[in-house]
């Protein structure tokens, strides 16, 4: 009996001590060419201060965290970020024209109606994997693409 209780505590304690990040509304836009990078979007919210430190997917060589910064002339440029802070209780939205997860070196085109797994790596919460639906080439938000 004692062995069972110790084993149960060992399983529960790390969970209680860790931040939890909820990742919702994943989507990506279908690509016209496999040679162009794709982009994926999610909403992420952590119950404690945490930080996105990377992402990966089996369908791309690597996934980069990109922001878009607008210069004084109003021209937007993609800026690579090594990490992205997730303040506790604040939903961070990835969306076209803003933060996105750039899928570099796609092994195949992103085809509308398919899905692919995307794993987000958080400093405190660890890995969270979501299934990303691929919407049409003209989709600009999740709800638009699902109509
Ligand atoms: Cu980008």
Backbone and ligand atoms as CSV (ligand in chain L), in Angstrom:
chain,resi,resn,atom,element,x,y,z
A,1,UNK,N,N,0.818,-1.212,0.000
A,1,UNK,CA,C,0.000,0.000,0.000
A,1,UNK,C,C,0.855,1.267,0.000
A,2,UNK,N,N,1.884,1.249,0.831
A,2,UNK,CA,C,2.756,2.427,0.895
A,2,UNK,C,C,3.419,2.682,-0.470
A,3,UNK,N,N,3.789,1.633,-1.130
A,3,UNK,CA,C,4.433,1.768,-2.433
A,3,UNK,C,C,3.482,2.452,-3.424
A,4,UNK,N,N,2.230,2.055,-3.379
A,4,UNK,CA,C,1.234,2.642,-4.277
A,4,UNK,C,C,1.070,4.131,-4.032
A,5,UNK,N,N,1.008,4.523,-2.765
A,5,UNK,CA,C,0.815,5.937,-2.434
A,5,UNK,C,C,2.009,6.768,-2.905
A,6,UNK,N,N,3.201,6.270,-2.681
A,6,UNK,CA,C,4.406,6.981,-3.107
A,6,UNK,C,C,4.413,7.140,-4.629
A,7,UNK,N,N,4.017,6.096,-5.311
A,7,UNK,CA,C,3.997,6.151,-6.770
A,7,UNK,C,C,2.986,7.196,-7.251
A,8,UNK,N,N,1.837,7.253,-6.615
A,8,UNK,CA,C,0.815,8.210,-7.022
A,8,UNK,C,C,1.296,9.640,-6.788
A,9,UNK,N,N,1.963,9.887,-5.679
A,9,UNK,CA,C,2.482,11.227,-5.394
A,9,UNK,C,C,3.536,11.630,-6.417
A,10,UNK,N,N,4.366,10.700,-6.781
A,10,UNK,CA,C,5.440,10.988,-7.733
A,10,UNK,C,C,4.857,11.424,-9.072
A,11,UNK,N,N,3.696,10.882,-9.416
A,11,UNK,CA,C,3.063,11.253,-10.678
A,11,UNK,C,C,2.379,12.606,-10.557
A,12,UNK,N,N,1.772,12.878,-9.410
A,12,UNK,CA,C,0.973,14.091,-9.264
A,12,UNK,C,C,1.807,15.342,-8.986
A,13,UNK,N,N,2.889,15.207,-8.251
A,13,UNK,CA,C,3.644,16.388,-7.829
A,13,UNK,C,C,4.186,17.222,-9.000
A,14,UNK,N,N,4.798,16.590,-9.997
A,14,UNK,CA,C,5.305,17.426,-11.096
A,14,UNK,C,C,4.189,18.187,-11.798
A,15,UNK,N,N,3.024,17.579,-11.896
A,15,UNK,CA,C,1.902,18.251,-12.553
A,15,UNK,C,C,1.472,19.473,-11.759
A,16,UNK,N,N,1.408,19.328,-10.448
A,16,UNK,CA,C,0.956,20.428,-9.605
A,16,UNK,C,C,1.953,21.585,-9.639
A,17,UNK,N,N,3.222,21.263,-9.816
A,17,UNK,CA,C,4.263,22.290,-9.757
A,17,UNK,C,C,4.427,23.028,-11.087
A,18,UNK,N,N,3.927,22.454,-12.163
A,18,UNK,CA,C,4.181,23.025,-13.488
A,18,UNK,C,C,3.120,24.010,-13.951
A,19,UNK,N,N,3.573,24.960,-14.707
A,19,UNK,CA,C,2.639,25.840,-15.402
A,19,UNK,C,C,1.887,25.012,-16.438
A,20,UNK,N,N,0.687,25.455,-16.729
A,20,UNK,CA,C,-0.063,24.778,-17.783
A,20,UNK,C,C,-0.418,25.793,-18.856
A,21,UNK,N,N,-0.109,25.444,-20.090
A,21,UNK,CA,C,-0.440,26.323,-21.208
A,21,UNK,C,C,-1.543,25.655,-22.020
A,22,UNK,N,N,-2.593,26.422,-22.289
A,22,UNK,CA,C,-3.673,25.922,-23.130
A,22,UNK,C,C,-3.509,26.552,-24.506
A,23,UNK,N,N,-3.417,25.700,-25.502
A,23,UNK,CA,C,-3.251,26.166,-26.882
A,23,UNK,C,C,-4.547,25.878,-27.629
A,24,UNK,N,N,-5.162,26.933,-28.173
A,24,UNK,CA,C,-6.452,26.769,-28.842
A,24,UNK,C,C,-6.396,27.365,-30.251
A,25,UNK,N,N,-7.443,27.076,-31.005
A,25,UNK,CA,C,-7.656,27.650,-32.340
A,25,UNK,C,C,-6.447,27.571,-33.272
A,26,UNK,N,N,-5.819,26.407,-33.380
A,26,UNK,CA,C,-4.714,26.327,-34.340
A,26,UNK,C,C,-5.248,26.315,-35.772
A,27,UNK,N,N,-4.526,26.939,-36.668
A,27,UNK,CA,C,-4.853,26.818,-38.094
A,27,UNK,C,C,-3.664,27.250,-38.934
A,28,UNK,N,N,-3.687,26.839,-40.173
A,28,UNK,CA,C,-2.659,27.248,-41.136
A,28,UNK,C,C,-3.364,27.485,-42.458
A,29,UNK,N,N,-2.724,28.251,-43.305
A,29,UNK,CA,C,-3.290,28.537,-44.616
A,29,UNK,C,C,-2.685,27.566,-45.632
A,30,UNK,N,N,-3.503,27.091,-46.537
A,30,UNK,CA,C,-2.992,26.193,-47.589
A,30,UNK,C,C,-1.906,26.903,-48.388
A,31,UNK,N,N,-0.911,26.150,-48.819
A,31,UNK,CA,C,0.162,26.776,-49.601
A,31,UNK,C,C,-0.003,26.452,-51.073
A,32,UNK,N,N,0.458,27.379,-51.901
A,32,UNK,CA,C,0.376,27.193,-53.341
A,32,UNK,C,C,1.601,26.418,-53.812
A,33,UNK,N,N,2.734,26.705,-53.199
A,33,UNK,CA,C,3.982,26.034,-53.556
A,33,UNK,C,C,4.609,25.422,-52.306
A,34,UNK,N,N,5.113,24.199,-52.423
A,34,UNK,CA,C,5.791,23.562,-51.295
A,34,UNK,C,C,7.126,24.244,-51.004
A,35,UNK,N,N,7.658,24.956,-52.005
A,35,UNK,CA,C,8.968,25.592,-51.836
A,35,UNK,C,C,8.892,26.857,-50.984
A,36,UNK,N,N,7.678,27.370,-50.738
A,36,UNK,CA,C,7.524,28.555,-49.894
A,36,UNK,C,C,7.236,28.122,-48.463
A,37,UNK,N,N,7.752,28.877,-47.490
A,37,UNK,CA,C,7.438,28.520,-46.109
A,37,UNK,C,C,5.943,28.674,-45.818
A,38,UNK,N,N,5.445,27.880,-44.903
A,38,UNK,CA,C,4.067,28.023,-44.462
A,38,UNK,C,C,4.022,28.803,-43.165
A,39,UNK,N,N,2.815,29.113,-42.719
A,39,UNK,CA,C,2.671,29.806,-41.445
A,39,UNK,C,C,1.520,29.173,-40.680
A,40,UNK,N,N,1.709,29.016,-39.389
A,40,UNK,CA,C,0.652,28.468,-38.535
A,40,UNK,C,C,0.330,29.479,-37.446
A,41,UNK,N,N,-0.922,29.448,-37.005
A,41,UNK,CA,C,-1.406,30.397,-36.010
A,41,UNK,C,C,-2.115,29.650,-34.889
A,42,UNK,N,N,-1.932,30.131,-33.673
A,42,UNK,CA,C,-2.597,29.543,-32.509
A,42,UNK,C,C,-2.913,30.673,-31.525
A,43,UNK,N,N,-3.671,30.326,-30.505
A,43,UNK,CA,C,-3.803,31.200,-29.345
A,43,UNK,C,C,-3.260,30.412,-28.165
A,44,UNK,N,N,-2.405,31.031,-27.370
A,44,UNK,CA,C,-1.796,30.328,-26.234
A,44,UNK,C,C,-2.006,31.140,-24.964
A,45,UNK,N,N,-2.398,30.445,-23.909
A,45,UNK,CA,C,-2.587,31.111,-22.621
A,45,UNK,C,C,-2.042,30.222,-21.518
A,46,UNK,N,N,-1.229,30.812,-20.639
A,46,UNK,CA,C,-0.616,30.072,-19.545
A,46,UNK,C,C,-1.193,30.532,-18.221
A,47,UNK,N,N,-1.268,29.608,-17.264
A,47,UNK,CA,C,-1.780,29.991,-15.942
A,47,UNK,C,C,-0.675,30.599,-15.066
A,48,UNK,N,N,0.571,30.509,-15.533
A,48,UNK,CA,C,1.690,31.141,-14.832
A,48,UNK,C,C,2.565,31.816,-15.883
A,49,UNK,N,N,3.420,32.718,-15.455
A,49,UNK,CA,C,4.355,33.317,-16.409
A,49,UNK,C,C,5.171,32.208,-17.059
A,50,UNK,N,N,5.179,32.195,-18.351
A,50,UNK,CA,C,5.924,31.165,-19.072
A,50,UNK,C,C,6.483,31.809,-20.338
A,51,UNK,N,N,7.118,31.002,-21.152
A,51,UNK,CA,C,7.776,31.537,-22.330
A,51,UNK,C,C,7.782,30.453,-23.407
A,52,UNK,N,N,7.384,30.832,-24.599
A,52,UNK,CA,C,7.508,29.921,-25.739
A,52,UNK,C,C,8.968,29.937,-26.174
A,53,UNK,N,N,9.598,28.770,-26.212
A,53,UNK,CA,C,11.024,28.731,-26.544
A,53,UNK,C,C,11.286,28.020,-27.872
A,54,UNK,N,N,10.233,27.544,-28.509
A,54,UNK,CA,C,10.429,26.915,-29.813
A,54,UNK,C,C,9.204,26.123,-30.208
A,55,UNK,N,N,9.244,25.583,-31.423
A,55,UNK,CA,C,8.147,24.766,-31.917
A,55,UNK,C,C,8.709,23.818,-32.962
A,56,UNK,N,N,7.980,22.734,-33.199
A,56,UNK,CA,C,8.442,21.773,-34.198
A,56,UNK,C,C,7.260,21.037,-34.790
A,57,UNK,N,N,7.460,20.520,-35.985
A,57,UNK,CA,C,6.448,19.714,-36.656
A,57,UNK,C,C,7.163,18.738,-37.575
A,58,UNK,N,N,6.605,17.534,-37.717
A,58,UNK,CA,C,7.260,16.567,-38.614
A,58,UNK,C,C,7.225,16.992,-40.088
A,59,UNK,N,N,6.377,17.956,-40.449
A,59,UNK,CA,C,6.256,18.302,-41.876
A,59,UNK,C,C,7.175,19.451,-42.306
A,60,UNK,N,N,7.959,19.994,-41.377
A,60,UNK,CA,C,8.873,21.085,-41.748
A,60,UNK,C,C,10.224,20.872,-41.072
A,61,UNK,N,N,11.294,21.364,-41.737
A,61,UNK,CA,C,12.636,21.229,-41.165
A,61,UNK,C,C,12.726,21.953,-39.831
A,62,UNK,N,N,12.162,23.163,-39.783
A,62,UNK,CA,C,12.132,23.856,-38.509
A,62,UNK,C,C,11.017,24.878,-38.488
A,63,UNK,N,N,10.656,25.264,-37.274
A,63,UNK,CA,C,9.580,26.229,-37.068
A,63,UNK,C,C,10.186,27.435,-36.360
A,64,UNK,N,N,9.968,28.617,-36.931
A,64,UNK,CA,C,10.514,29.828,-36.330
A,64,UNK,C,C,9.392,30.704,-35.783
A,65,UNK,N,N,9.677,31.351,-34.667
A,65,UNK,CA,C,8.726,32.310,-34.092
A,65,UNK,C,C,8.979,33.643,-34.792
A,66,UNK,N,N,7.990,34.136,-35.514
A,66,UNK,CA,C,8.140,35.397,-36.235
A,66,UNK,C,C,7.131,36.423,-35.748
A,67,UNK,N,N,7.607,37.642,-35.627
A,67,UNK,CA,C,6.722,38.777,-35.380
A,67,UNK,C,C,6.786,39.660,-36.615
A,68,UNK,N,N,5.829,40.554,-36.769
A,68,UNK,CA,C,5.913,41.529,-37.853
A,68,UNK,C,C,6.046,42.905,-37.214
A,69,UNK,N,N,7.112,43.591,-37.582
A,69,UNK,CA,C,7.328,44.940,-37.066
A,69,UNK,C,C,7.216,45.921,-38.218
A,70,UNK,N,N,6.502,47.001,-37.959
A,70,UNK,CA,C,6.298,48.009,-39.000
A,70,UNK,C,C,7.294,49.145,-38.808
A,71,UNK,N,N,8.009,49.475,-39.878
A,71,UNK,CA,C,9.004,50.550,-39.755
A,71,UNK,C,C,8.354,51.920,-39.942
A,72,UNK,N,N,9.165,52.980,-39.903
A,72,UNK,CA,C,8.653,54.355,-39.960
A,72,UNK,C,C,7.913,54.631,-41.268
A,73,UNK,N,N,8.224,53.880,-42.314
A,73,UNK,CA,C,7.562,54.075,-43.603
A,73,UNK,C,C,6.309,53.207,-43.750
A,74,UNK,N,N,5.949,52.544,-42.672
A,74,UNK,CA,C,4.751,51.718,-42.708
A,74,UNK,C,C,4.963,50.376,-43.385
A,75,UNK,N,N,6.215,50.002,-43.553
A,75,UNK,CA,C,6.508,48.717,-44.198
A,75,UNK,C,C,6.737,47.649,-43.135
A,76,UNK,N,N,5.980,46.580,-43.228
A,76,UNK,CA,C,6.088,45.501,-42.253
A,76,UNK,C,C,7.182,44.524,-42.616
A,77,UNK,N,N,7.940,44.130,-41.614
A,77,UNK,CA,C,8.998,43.139,-41.854
A,77,UNK,C,C,8.892,42.036,-40.820
A,78,UNK,N,N,9.180,40.814,-41.269
A,78,UNK,CA,C,9.186,39.698,-40.329
A,78,UNK,C,C,10.458,39.743,-39.499
A,79,UNK,N,N,10.280,39.580,-38.210
A,79,UNK,CA,C,11.413,39.595,-37.297
A,79,UNK,C,C,11.431,38.271,-36.546
A,80,UNK,N,N,12.579,37.613,-36.569
A,80,UNK,CA,C,12.706,36.338,-35.876
A,80,UNK,C,C,12.862,36.564,-34.380
A,81,UNK,N,N,12.093,35.824,-33.595
A,81,UNK,CA,C,12.218,35.914,-32.142
A,81,UNK,C,C,12.643,34.559,-31.614
A,82,UNK,N,N,13.616,34.561,-30.718
A,82,UNK,CA,C,14.054,33.287,-30.134
A,82,UNK,C,C,13.021,32.765,-29.161
A,83,UNK,N,N,12.387,33.677,-28.427
A,83,UNK,CA,C,11.388,33.282,-27.431
A,83,UNK,C,C,10.240,34.281,-27.471
A,84,UNK,N,N,9.142,33.883,-26.870
A,84,UNK,CA,C,7.994,34.779,-26.761
A,84,UNK,C,C,7.416,34.636,-25.360
A,85,UNK,N,N,7.351,35.746,-24.637
A,85,UNK,CA,C,6.827,35.704,-23.268
A,85,UNK,C,C,5.328,35.489,-23.257
A,86,UNK,N,N,4.886,34.679,-22.313
A,86,UNK,CA,C,3.460,34.452,-22.084
A,86,UNK,C,C,3.166,34.872,-20.647
A,87,UNK,N,N,2.706,36.092,-20.434
A,87,UNK,CA,C,2.368,36.509,-19.074
A,87,UNK,C,C,1.169,35.702,-18.556
A,88,UNK,N,N,1.168,35.406,-17.266
A,88,UNK,CA,C,0.107,34.581,-16.672
A,88,UNK,C,C,-1.273,35.139,-16.998
A,89,UNK,N,N,-2.154,34.267,-17.465
A,89,UNK,CA,C,-3.546,34.634,-17.678
A,89,UNK,C,C,-3.814,35.531,-18.879
A,90,UNK,N,N,-2.801,35.756,-19.709
A,90,UNK,CA,C,-2.976,36.637,-20.857
A,90,UNK,C,C,-2.910,35.810,-22.135
A,91,UNK,N,N,-3.980,35.816,-22.918
A,91,UNK,CA,C,-3.982,35.046,-24.160
A,91,UNK,C,C,-3.109,35.742,-25.190
A,92,UNK,N,N,-2.178,35.006,-25.768
A,92,UNK,CA,C,-1.318,35.546,-26.817
A,92,UNK,C,C,-1.814,34.994,-28.151
A,93,UNK,N,N,-2.190,35.894,-29.028
A,93,UNK,CA,C,-2.749,35.498,-30.323
A,93,UNK,C,C,-1.706,35.566,-31.424
A,94,UNK,N,N,-1.636,34.495,-32.161
A,94,UNK,CA,C,-0.870,34.498,-33.405
A,94,UNK,C,C,-1.897,34.706,-34.512
A,95,UNK,N,N,-1.625,35.598,-35.448
A,95,UNK,CA,C,-2.588,35.891,-36.505
A,95,UNK,C,C,-1.864,36.485,-37.699
A,96,UNK,N,N,-2.455,36.352,-38.899
A,96,UNK,CA,C,-1.840,36.954,-40.080
A,96,UNK,C,C,-1.604,38.446,-39.842
A,97,UNK,N,N,-0.451,38.939,-40.254
A,97,UNK,CA,C,-0.099,40.333,-40.041
A,97,UNK,C,C,0.560,40.570,-38.698
A,98,UNK,N,N,0.655,39.513,-37.885
A,98,UNK,CA,C,1.274,39.639,-36.569
A,98,UNK,C,C,2.145,38.435,-36.275
A,99,UNK,N,N,2.097,38.002,-35.025
A,99,UNK,CA,C,2.904,36.837,-34.641
A,99,UNK,C,C,2.478,35.615,-35.451
A,100,UNK,N,N,3.461,34.858,-35.890
A,100,UNK,CA,C,3.133,33.597,-36.567
A,100,UNK,C,C,4.261,32.601,-36.367
A,101,UNK,N,N,3.948,31.362,-36.617
A,101,UNK,CA,C,4.945,30.302,-36.534
A,101,UNK,C,C,5.288,29.930,-37.971
A,102,UNK,N,N,6.488,30.285,-38.378
A,102,UNK,CA,C,6.891,30.081,-39.767
A,102,UNK,C,C,7.401,28.661,-39.930
A,103,UNK,N,N,6.834,27.956,-40.888
A,103,UNK,CA,C,7.209,26.555,-41.131
A,103,UNK,C,C,8.222,26.534,-42.265
A,104,UNK,N,N,9.487,26.364,-41.901
A,104,UNK,CA,C,10.574,26.449,-42.880
A,104,UNK,C,C,10.900,25.060,-43.424
A,105,UNK,N,N,11.079,24.980,-44.734
A,105,UNK,CA,C,11.464,23.711,-45.339
A,105,UNK,C,C,10.358,22.678,-45.240
A,106,UNK,N,N,9.189,23.026,-45.765
A,106,UNK,CA,C,8.059,22.091,-45.761
A,106,UNK,C,C,8.397,20.852,-46.583
A,107,UNK,N,N,8.013,19.696,-46.069
A,107,UNK,CA,C,8.266,18.471,-46.823
A,107,UNK,C,C,7.214,18.281,-47.909
A,108,UNK,N,N,6.090,18.987,-47.779
A,108,UNK,CA,C,5.043,18.906,-48.792
A,108,UNK,C,C,4.173,20.154,-48.702
A,109,UNK,N,N,3.382,20.396,-49.713
A,109,UNK,CA,C,2.449,21.518,-49.697
A,109,UNK,C,C,1.437,21.341,-48.577
A,110,UNK,N,N,0.976,22.441,-48.021
A,110,UNK,CA,C,-0.123,22.378,-47.058
A,110,UNK,C,C,-1.422,22.356,-47.851
A,111,UNK,N,N,-2.148,21.258,-47.734
A,111,UNK,CA,C,-3.347,21.051,-48.548
A,111,UNK,C,C,-4.594,21.289,-47.703
A,112,UNK,N,N,-5.496,22.115,-48.229
A,112,UNK,CA,C,-6.745,22.437,-47.539
A,112,UNK,C,C,-7.486,21.160,-47.161
A,113,UNK,N,N,-7.998,21.123,-45.940
A,113,UNK,CA,C,-8.767,19.971,-45.485
A,113,UNK,C,C,-7.921,18.935,-44.749
A,114,UNK,N,N,-6.595,19.086,-44.807
A,114,UNK,CA,C,-5.735,18.155,-44.075
A,114,UNK,C,C,-5.358,18.775,-42.728
A,115,UNK,N,N,-4.699,18.002,-41.899
A,115,UNK,CA,C,-4.204,18.519,-40.623
A,115,UNK,C,C,-2.766,18.041,-40.435
A,116,UNK,N,N,-2.037,18.729,-39.566
A,116,UNK,CA,C,-0.691,18.262,-39.211
A,116,UNK,C,C,-0.443,18.588,-37.743
A,117,UNK,N,N,0.408,17.783,-37.073
A,117,UNK,CA,C,0.700,18.048,-35.668
A,117,UNK,C,C,1.759,19.143,-35.528
A,118,UNK,N,N,1.561,19.993,-34.550
A,118,UNK,CA,C,2.517,21.067,-34.253
A,118,UNK,C,C,2.783,21.029,-32.746
A,119,UNK,N,N,4.046,20.943,-32.386
A,119,UNK,CA,C,4.408,20.893,-30.964
A,119,UNK,C,C,5.053,22.208,-30.554
A,120,UNK,N,N,4.478,22.821,-29.537
A,120,UNK,CA,C,5.027,24.062,-28.991
A,120,UNK,C,C,5.821,23.719,-27.745
A,121,UNK,N,N,7.001,24.306,-27.624
A,121,UNK,CA,C,7.869,24.023,-26.487
A,121,UNK,C,C,7.872,25.225,-25.549
A,122,UNK,N,N,7.395,25.015,-24.335
A,122,UNK,CA,C,7.343,26.096,-23.346
A,122,UNK,C,C,8.373,25.836,-22.251
A,123,UNK,N,N,8.955,26.915,-21.753
A,123,UNK,CA,C,10.010,26.802,-20.755
A,123,UNK,C,C,9.513,26.077,-19.503
A,124,UNK,N,N,8.369,26.469,-18.983
A,124,UNK,CA,C,7.864,25.859,-17.744
A,124,UNK,C,C,6.884,24.721,-18.010
A,125,UNK,N,N,5.998,24.900,-18.951
A,125,UNK,CA,C,4.921,23.923,-19.162
A,125,UNK,C,C,5.368,22.715,-19.982
A,126,UNK,N,N,6.519,22.811,-20.635
A,126,UNK,CA,C,6.975,21.691,-21.448
A,126,UNK,C,C,6.350,21.723,-22.827
A,127,UNK,N,N,6.067,20.547,-23.376
A,127,UNK,CA,C,5.580,20.466,-24.746
A,127,UNK,C,C,4.066,20.365,-24.804
A,128,UNK,N,N,3.479,21.091,-25.736
A,128,UNK,CA,C,2.046,20.991,-26.000
A,128,UNK,C,C,1.892,20.758,-27.494
A,129,UNK,N,N,1.231,19.657,-27.850
A,129,UNK,CA,C,1.038,19.342,-29.269
A,129,UNK,C,C,-0.418,19.560,-29.655
A,130,UNK,N,N,-0.622,20.258,-30.754
A,130,UNK,CA,C,-1.979,20.466,-31.269
A,130,UNK,C,C,-2.038,19.979,-32.699
A,131,UNK,N,N,-3.250,19.661,-33.137
A,131,UNK,CA,C,-3.470,19.248,-34.510
A,131,UNK,C,C,-3.938,20.475,-35.288
A,132,UNK,N,N,-3.217,20.839,-36.308
A,132,UNK,CA,C,-3.483,22.089,-37.015
A,132,UNK,C,C,-4.257,21.825,-38.304
A,133,UNK,N,N,-5.490,22.328,-38.412
A,133,UNK,CA,C,-6.215,22.181,-39.669
A,133,UNK,C,C,-5.720,23.185,-40.707
A,134,UNK,N,N,-5.624,22.715,-41.953
A,134,UNK,CA,C,-5.206,23.588,-43.044
A,134,UNK,C,C,-6.454,24.143,-43.724
A,135,UNK,N,N,-6.565,25.477,-43.709
A,135,UNK,CA,C,-7.714,26.144,-44.327
A,135,UNK,C,C,-7.354,26.581,-45.747
A,136,UNK,N,N,-8.301,27.227,-46.416
A,136,UNK,CA,C,-8.096,27.642,-47.805
A,136,UNK,C,C,-6.986,28.664,-47.971
A,137,UNK,N,N,-6.534,28.875,-49.201
A,137,UNK,CA,C,-5.418,29.800,-49.469
A,137,UNK,C,C,-5.773,31.243,-49.112
A,138,UNK,N,N,-7.079,31.571,-49.091
A,138,UNK,CA,C,-7.476,32.948,-48.829
A,138,UNK,C,C,-7.912,33.173,-47.388
A,139,UNK,N,N,-7.861,32.139,-46.562
A,139,UNK,CA,C,-8.327,32.286,-45.175
A,139,UNK,C,C,-7.453,33.294,-44.432
A,140,UNK,N,N,-8.101,34.136,-43.633
A,140,UNK,CA,C,-7.317,35.076,-42.840
A,140,UNK,C,C,-7.584,34.915,-41.351
A,141,UNK,N,N,-8.593,34.125,-41.009
A,141,UNK,CA,C,-8.851,33.792,-39.629
A,141,UNK,C,C,-9.501,32.402,-39.594
A,142,UNK,N,N,-9.495,31.834,-38.399
A,142,UNK,CA,C,-10.028,30.492,-38.243
A,142,UNK,C,C,-11.511,30.408,-38.622
A,143,UNK,N,N,-12.337,31.335,-38.113
A,143,UNK,CA,C,-13.788,31.215,-38.346
A,143,UNK,C,C,-14.155,31.462,-39.799
A,144,UNK,N,N,-13.342,32.254,-40.478
A,144,UNK,CA,C,-13.597,32.524,-41.889
A,144,UNK,C,C,-13.386,31.268,-42.728
A,145,UNK,N,N,-12.317,30.561,-42.397
A,145,UNK,CA,C,-11.963,29.383,-43.179
A,145,UNK,C,C,-12.909,28.237,-42.981
A,146,UNK,N,N,-13.629,28.225,-41.858
A,146,UNK,CA,C,-14.462,27.072,-41.562
A,146,UNK,C,C,-15.854,27.200,-42.168
A,147,UNK,N,N,-16.159,28.370,-42.761
A,147,UNK,CA,C,-17.484,28.544,-43.361
A,147,UNK,C,C,-17.568,27.868,-44.729
L,1,CU,CU,CU,7.500,34.614,-40.947
